[in-house]
Amino acid sequence: MSQLRPGRVLVRTPATSANLGPGFDALGLALGLHDEVEVTVRDDDRVTVDIVGEGADDLPRDASHLVVAAMRRTFEVADRPLPGLDLRCRNGIPHGRGLGSSASAIVAGVTAAAVLLGKGDPATGELDRDHVFGVAADIEGHPDNVAPCVYGGFTIAWRGTAGWGALSLPPSPRLRPVVCIPEERLSTERARGLLPASVPHADAAFTAGRSALLVAAVSGHPEMLMEATEDRLHEGYREPAMPASVRLIGELRKHAGLPAVVSGAGPTVLVLGYAPEVGADAGIPDVAGNVARISADLVDSIRERTGTGWHIRPLTIDPAGVWISSPRS
């Protein structure tokens, strides 16, 4: 059996927001908030886990950790045993808030394992992303968070006859995402458990149209985001599990004119603000000159309606997705 090379790898994965309103289980956005995982192969079969940041007080520190489980599955796909590991996690993504923390952990584990198995090179950053996406989506069971975590930017993901598929599109540079993160958590299982087995045909048709419009809005026409983010497929059904989030979304949409949606399974609220077109061309936004002002105005508008108990954070869009390197020391 060939020796694993390299013996150490550093993986960084972005937070993600899925659905974006009507794009249920299909659309996702990579956000500029990250977890880092450092993996070192041991000479024995022990697994150790060290965690700092989010989840440090309650995540397992043994082989049941989700990153380790994802690595084990990736080695099984390659018909190889999982080696002993030292795992160091630096977590910046809140858990149980609808920001893709589980997808981030799964993608980190699959990526680290793929690199150790020769499907990535930390020295150059080259990575077989399609392999990582396929294995990670199998583990997660749905691709909407996994796709932006792997590929970055704005993604459309699906399951076809040949397996999982994903398409990454460059989002409009005018987009200014802001997340409103509550203190309470919500499990994806509970949120999904509230969804009905079927919906009225009119609601399905409405959502299909809005989802198509949303692709255009995020890709280059953000002025259409208010209409494009209207949903009849999942947000209303989930209100019993996150009444404060749904109430905030209503306030922001009705009284502030902001395209607010449930982020993933919630309870975080995502606001898709955007900068106006400026300049003589009127088609090229003055990105450098307007980012800080637009973000500050968005935060002020949101804070007027949230009260206490919400952490309001403007974020960038991560264009790259999962990133690999050699550890710094």
C-alpha positions in Angstrom: 0.0 0.0 0.0 1.5 3.4 -1.0 2.3 5.9 1.7 0.1 9.0 2.0 1.6 12.2 0.6 1.6 14.8 1.8 1.4 14.0 5.5 -0.1 17.3 6.4 -2.7 19.6 4.8 -4.5 22.8 5.7 -8.1 23.2 4.4 -10.3 26.3 4.6 -14.0 26.2 3.8 -16.6 29.0 3.5 -19.9 29.4 5.2 -22.8 29.1 2.8 -26.4 30.2 2.5 -28.7 27.9 0.7 -32.2 28.3 -0.9 -32.0 32.2 -1.1 -35.8 32.2 -0.9 -37.4 30.1 -3.7 -34.3 28.1 -4.7 -35.0 25.3 -2.3 -32.3 22.6 -2.3 -30.8 24.0 -5.5 -29.4 27.5 -5.1 -26.5 28.6 -2.8 -24.1 31.3 -2.1 -20.6 31.1 -0.6 -19.9 33.7 2.2 -16.8 35.2 3.5 -16.8 33.5 6.9 -14.6 30.4 7.2 -13.6 27.3 9.1 -10.0 26.0 8.9 -9.0 22.4 9.4 -5.4 21.2 9.8 -4.8 17.4 9.4 -1.6 15.6 10.2 -1.2 11.9 9.6 0.1 9.9 12.6 2.4 6.9 12.7 -0.2 5.0 14.7 -4.0 4.5 14.4 -5.1 7.1 17.0 -7.4 10.0 16.2 -7.1 13.2 18.2 -9.2 16.3 17.7 -8.6 19.9 18.9 -11.2 22.6 18.5 -11.1 26.3 18.9 -13.9 28.8 18.1 -17.5 27.8 17.3 -18.5 24.5 18.8 -15.4 24.2 21.0 -17.6 23.5 24.1 -19.9 20.8 22.6 -18.4 19.1 19.5 -16.9 15.6 19.9 -13.2 15.3 20.1 -12.8 11.8 18.8 -13.4 9.8 15.7 -17.1 10.7 15.7 -16.3 14.3 14.8 -18.0 15.1 11.4 -14.7 16.0 9.7 -13.2 12.7 10.7 -16.3 10.8 9.6 -16.2 12.5 6.2 -12.5 11.6 5.9 -13.3 8.0 6.7 -16.0 7.9 4.1 -13.7 9.3 1.5 -11.1 6.7 2.3 -13.7 4.0 2.1 -14.7 5.2 -1.4 -11.0 4.7 -2.4 -11.0 1.3 -0.7 -8.4 2.5 1.8 -8.4 2.4 5.6 -8.5 5.7 7.5 -5.0 6.4 9.0 -4.4 7.8 12.5 -4.8 11.6 12.5 -4.2 14.7 14.5 -7.1 17.1 13.6 -7.0 20.8 14.5 -10.2 22.8 13.9 -10.5 26.6 13.9 -14.2 27.2 13.5 -15.6 30.6 12.5 -19.0 29.4 11.2 -21.8 29.4 13.8 -23.4 26.0 14.3 -27.1 25.3 13.9 -27.9 28.7 12.4 -28.4 27.9 8.7 -25.0 28.9 7.5 -23.8 25.5 6.3 -21.6 24.5 9.2 -22.2 20.8 8.5 -21.5 21.1 4.8 -18.3 23.0 5.7 -17.1 20.2 8.0 -18.0 17.5 5.4 -16.3 19.4 2.6 -13.2 20.0 4.8 -13.0 16.3 5.7 -13.5 15.1 2.1 -11.0 17.6 0.8 -8.3 16.7 3.4 -8.8 13.0 2.6 -8.8 13.6 -1.2 -5.5 15.5 -0.9 -3.9 12.7 1.2 -5.1 10.2 -1.5 -3.4 12.2 -4.2 -6.4 14.2 -5.6 -5.0 17.6 -4.6 -1.7 19.4 -4.2 -1.3 21.9 -1.3 1.8 23.4 -2.9 -0.2 24.6 -6.0 -3.7 24.6 -4.7 -4.9 22.2 -7.4 -7.8 20.1 -6.3 -10.2 17.6 -7.9 -13.3 19.6 -6.9 -15.7 17.5 -8.8 -14.6 14.4 -6.8 -14.9 16.4 -3.6 -18.4 17.6 -4.5 -19.7 14.2 -5.4 -18.5 12.5 -2.2 -19.5 15.4 0.0 -23.0 15.6 -1.6 -23.5 11.9 -1.0 -22.6 12.3 2.7 -24.8 15.5 3.1 -27.7 14.1 1.2 -28.5 17.3 -0.7 -26.1 19.5 -2.7 -27.3 23.1 -2.0 -24.8 24.0 0.7 -22.0 21.6 -0.6 -21.9 23.2 -4.1 -21.0 26.8 -3.0 -18.7 25.4 -0.3 -16.7 23.5 -2.9 -16.9 25.9 -5.9 -17.5 29.3 -4.4 -19.6 32.1 -5.6 -23.2 31.5 -6.6 -24.2 27.9 -7.5 -27.0 25.9 -8.9 -26.9 22.2 -7.9 -29.1 19.2 -8.7 -29.2 15.4 -8.7 -29.5 13.9 -12.2 -29.5 10.4 -13.7 -25.7 10.5 -13.7 -25.3 11.7 -10.2 -24.8 15.1 -8.6 -24.3 18.2 -10.7 -23.4 21.8 -10.0 -22.9 25.0 -11.9 -21.0 27.9 -10.5 -21.9 31.4 -11.8 -20.2 34.7 -10.9 -22.6 36.7 -8.7 -23.1 40.4 -9.4 -20.3 42.5 -7.8 -23.1 44.8 -6.6 -24.4 42.3 -4.1 -23.9 43.1 -0.4 -25.0 40.1 1.8 -25.8 40.8 5.5 -26.6 38.0 7.9 -28.7 38.4 11.1 -27.7 35.6 13.4 -29.9 34.9 16.4 -28.7 33.2 19.6 -30.9 30.2 19.3 -30.1 27.2 17.2 -32.3 25.1 14.9 -31.4 21.6 13.6 -31.9 21.0 9.9 -33.8 17.8 10.7 -36.4 19.8 12.7 -36.7 22.4 10.0 -37.1 19.8 7.2 -39.6 17.9 9.4 -42.1 20.8 9.1 -42.3 20.6 5.3 -45.4 19.0 3.8 -45.2 16.0 1.5 -46.8 18.0 -1.3 -47.7 21.6 -2.1 -50.4 23.2 -4.2 -49.6 23.3 -7.9 -50.1 27.1 -8.0 -47.4 27.5 -5.3 -45.0 25.2 -7.1 -45.5 27.1 -10.4 -45.0 30.4 -8.5 -41.8 29.2 -6.9 -40.4 27.9 -10.2 -40.8 31.3 -11.8 -39.3 33.1 -8.9 -36.4 30.7 -8.8 -35.6 31.3 -12.4 -35.8 35.1 -11.8 -33.5 34.7 -8.8 -30.8 33.2 -11.0 -30.9 36.3 -13.2 -31.1 38.7 -10.2 -28.1 37.3 -8.4 -26.1 36.9 -11.6 -26.5 40.5 -12.8 -29.8 42.1 -12.1 -30.0 42.6 -8.3 -32.6 45.3 -8.7 -35.0 42.3 -9.2 -34.2 40.7 -5.9 -37.3 41.7 -4.0 -39.6 39.9 -6.4 -37.0 37.1 -7.1 -36.7 36.1 -3.4 -40.5 35.5 -2.8 -41.1 32.0 -1.7 -44.1 29.7 -1.2 -42.3 26.4 -0.9 -40.6 26.3 2.6 -40.3 29.5 4.6 -43.9 29.7 5.7 -44.1 26.1 6.7 -41.0 26.5 8.9 -42.4 29.5 10.8 -43.4 27.5 13.9 -39.7 26.6 14.4 -38.4 30.2 14.0 -41.2 32.7 14.5 -38.8 35.6 15.3 -36.9 35.0 12.0 -40.0 34.9 9.9 -41.3 38.0 11.7 -38.0 39.8 11.0 -38.1 38.9 7.3 -41.6 40.3 7.1 -40.5 43.6 8.8 -37.5 44.0 6.5 -39.3 43.2 3.3 -42.5 45.3 4.1 -41.1 48.3 5.9 -37.4 48.5 4.8 -37.8 47.3 1.3 -35.0 44.8 1.8 -34.8 41.3 0.1 -34.6 39.2 3.2 -34.9 35.4 3.3 -34.3 32.5 5.6 -30.7 31.4 5.3 -30.7 27.6 4.7 -32.8 25.8 7.3 -32.6 28.9 9.5 -32.9 30.6 11.9 -30.4 33.1 10.5 -31.9 35.7 8.2 -30.0 36.7 5.0 -30.4 40.1 3.5 -29.3 40.4 -0.1 -28.6 44.1 -0.3 -27.0 45.6 -3.4 -25.2 48.7 -4.5 -26.8 51.0 -7.1 -25.2 51.3 -10.5 -23.0 54.4 -10.7 -20.7 56.1 -13.0 -20.9 57.4 -16.6 -21.4 53.9 -17.9 -24.2 53.3 -15.4 -23.4 49.6 -15.7 -20.2 49.4 -13.8 -20.5 49.8 -10.0 -18.0 51.8 -8.1 -17.2 48.8 -6.0 -14.3 50.1 -4.1 -15.9 53.4 -3.2 -19.3 52.1 -2.1 -18.8 48.8 -0.3 -18.3 50.3 3.2 -21.1 52.9 2.8 -23.6 50.4 1.4 -22.9 47.8 4.1 -23.1 50.4 6.9 -26.5 51.7 5.5 -27.8 48.2 5.3 -26.7 47.4 8.9 -28.4 50.6 10.2 -31.6 49.8 8.4 -31.7 46.2 9.7 -30.7 47.2 13.3 -33.7 49.6 13.5 -36.0 46.5 13.2 -34.2 43.7 15.0 -33.9 44.9 18.6 -31.6 42.9 20.8 -30.7 39.2 20.4 -29.4 39.4 16.9 -25.8 39.5 15.7 -25.8 41.6 12.4 -22.8 41.0 10.2 -22.1 42.2 6.7 -20.2 39.7 4.7 -18.4 39.4 1.3 -19.1 36.6 -1.2 -16.4 34.0 -1.2 -15.5 33.5 -4.9 -13.2 30.5 -4.5 -14.8 27.9 -2.3 -12.7 25.3 -0.6 -9.0 26.2 -0.4 -6.0 24.0 0.4 -2.4 24.8 1.4 0.5 23.4 3.4 0.3 24.2 7.1 2.2 27.3 8.1 4.3 25.6 10.7 
